[in-house]
Amino acid sequence: METFWVDLKAELSRRSVTEHPLYVDLMAGTLRRATLAELCAQFKYTVTDGISYLALIVPQAPRELKKELAENLYGELTGTPQVPSHWELALRAGMAAGFAREDVDARPMRPETKVYPDTVSAYAMRGAWLEALSFVAIGIEDMFTTFCDGAARAVQKHYGYSEAEALYFSAHVGADEDHSQLGWEMAAHHATTDEKRRSVRRAALEGRTMWWNMHSAVYEAGERKAAPWQRVEL
Ligand SMILES: [Fe+2]
């Protein structure tokens, strides 16, 4: 892999969401159940709205990417006979924190979460399919595997989740490794000019920043403690 991508990977991982106080508290079992449920409610929107808008890039994407992209979207939005859709898994994880389905499902999308569908659709409307993909796959899914690996164990250990209830988290360990790998491959293959590389880096930083700030919004509202916020530094 070229130096540019190695450097970007290192830059993104320096402020990974696994350093967020929400994650630290979740690992320790001290995060309030209501905060955990609220996080899952927001996760639902990142699928029903965020991932849905990523479908806007299917017509623009090169043919070799169309099938894999559509397959990934299908798993997220529809699921398979073995694994429910990811938005249903997020609802299930929120209920397992001790709340009714209607309660978790009725919680509104926070403005910090809405940055996800809004940014992805804005990129897609400008024909910037690679930036939309990079926002999700490089900016978010790449670091989400480590988060989910820890979270899957923590919710079972500290919050009494069954394996099935923790499936939102455990399903993302393998799935997002594949998705982020695809993102890195597409970026390295299609961002061949300095201008395009800068644009992909910006999109990836926007994704990581949105994801971090969504956790800060949920944490501050639920725990009534301050959390650090990130901004995109270009
Ligand atoms: Fe997912």
Residues whose N, C-alpha, C, O or C-beta is under 5 A from the ligand:
A	BS01	LIG	E76 H86
